[in-house]
Amino acid sequence: MVHVFFQDMIITVNNRRHSWVNGKKVSYPFMPKEGLSVSYSNETVVIEKMSTMRLTYSVTEGVVLSINGDLTGKVCGTCGNFNGDAADDMRTSDGRNSTMMSLVVSSWQAEDFFTCDM
């Protein structure tokens, strides 16, 4: 399951490729607001915010996050903070540096929302 947090909404996708926006199940394609879309193609869910961010989720290929330079230093999570300094990308959700990828990944895991298992 993948949770994508924006300032004013949460988009969740489960491993059956169902999606929720702020806890409400949606059908594809869905535009929760202008410039933001959730779509489905070729067994992959795509969450796209204008031309700044694209997240693809596939059960077979995992999660791929692509962002442009406008988000430099404005993101956080398992993929790092995109500030140009790879030395500080291995941080846990509470800000501790780590050399263990499994510790970093597990610290960023969100608890499942019970409504998303339907």
Sequence and secondary structure as in RCSB ss.txt:
>XXXX:A:sequence
MVHVFFQDMIITVNNRRHSWVNGKKVSYPFMPKEGLSVSYSNETVVIEKMSTMRLTYSVTEGVVLSINGDLTGKV
CGTCGNFNGDAADDMRTSDGRNSTMMSLVVSSWQAEDFFTCDM
>XXXX:A:secstr
 EEEE SS EEEE TTS EEETTEEE SSEEEETTEEEEEETTEEEEEETTTEEEEEETTTEEEEEE GGGTT  
 STT   SS GGG SB TTS B S HHHHHHHH     GGGG 
